[in-house]
Amino acid sequence: MRTRTQHADVATTELETALRGGPFHVALRAAITARGLPLQRVQHHLSRYGVRVGVTSLSYWQQGARRPQRPESLRAVRALEEILQLPDESLIRLLAEAEERSDPERPTGRSYRSLVEASGVLERLLTELESPLDGGLHTLGHHERVRIGARRELLGRESHHIVRAHKDGVDRYVAIHHGDPGCAPERTTVRALENCRTGRVRWHRDTGVLVAELLFDTRLRAGETFLFRYAFEDGTAGTSSEYVRGFGFAGGQYALQVHFTENALPVRCHRFTQHSAAAPRGGRQELPLSGHHRSVHLVEPRVRSGIVGIGWDWE
């Protein structure tokens, strides 16, 4: 008969093996077993991190019946790494590998792995700026113009943003830029164009994520609206094949226009949507390229949580 110490040694060995080779659900189950925590306790610990996940979902995750996909679920996975005393990114890495194996032909410009890694980096950068994901502002309208250059690169983008404060004292907005693979975020320029000025800027080289404070000259009271414009000048990466915008919260109108230079026109363009980075793409619709203005656009009258974007094919 095994002693308690022997049982613990076996559980630790199984956990180490699962963390090295996966899959995700086996590693999660091994970690929970090694720590001796019932799922109700795991759920309680998650709630202390501000993450709500049901016991049923946790059970499905460790059985392999479902995988975490939505942003809140990915936050839970990162919290589980701390709660279960696991190395940083250990569960996230296995989750990304599982998603890529399940859909190896996923048609994306950025892999699921890169989007998941970027989400974790974004949380850390926002924490550095002491900025919550919400920020005290609701978006009423967001009109975005993306420029693609002669080398087929993402030259930059300009945003015209209309917001309403839902609490008193809001005096800034944190803008996020996710450059194409291979970009150099430290060489990206942030420009405050109207009704704002640039504050602190942070970036992460490997993922191409950059966040920038846009400071208002007033403190908004709850219910007040504000309009401002800003831009990111990039042009540091290679060929661009899509532009993606993620929404953590439902909101107002969103319009996206992609403009191409005359000597670098794609052969076709389309729009798409995703419920999350891990979900399959849907809502595909061909978009006509305006010959005179060399642009395509989409309009979402009222955005929902998830991802929307425009992709294009080169010859």
Secondary structure, DSSP 8 states (H G I E B T S, - for coil): ---HHHHHHHHHHHHHHHHHH--HHHHHHHHHHHHT--HHHHHHHHHHTT----HHHHHHHHHTS----SHHHHHHHHHHHHHTT--TTHHHHHHHHHHHHH-TT---SS-HHHHHHHHHHHHHHHHHTT--SSTTEEEEEEEEEEEE-TTS-EEEEEEEEEEEESSTTEEEEEEEEE--TT--GGG-EEEEEES-EEEEEEEETTTTEEEEEEEEEEEE-TT-EEEEEEEEE---SS---EEEEEESS--SEEEEEEEE-TT---SEEEEEEESSTTS--EEEEEE---TTT-EEEEEESS--SEEEEEEEE--
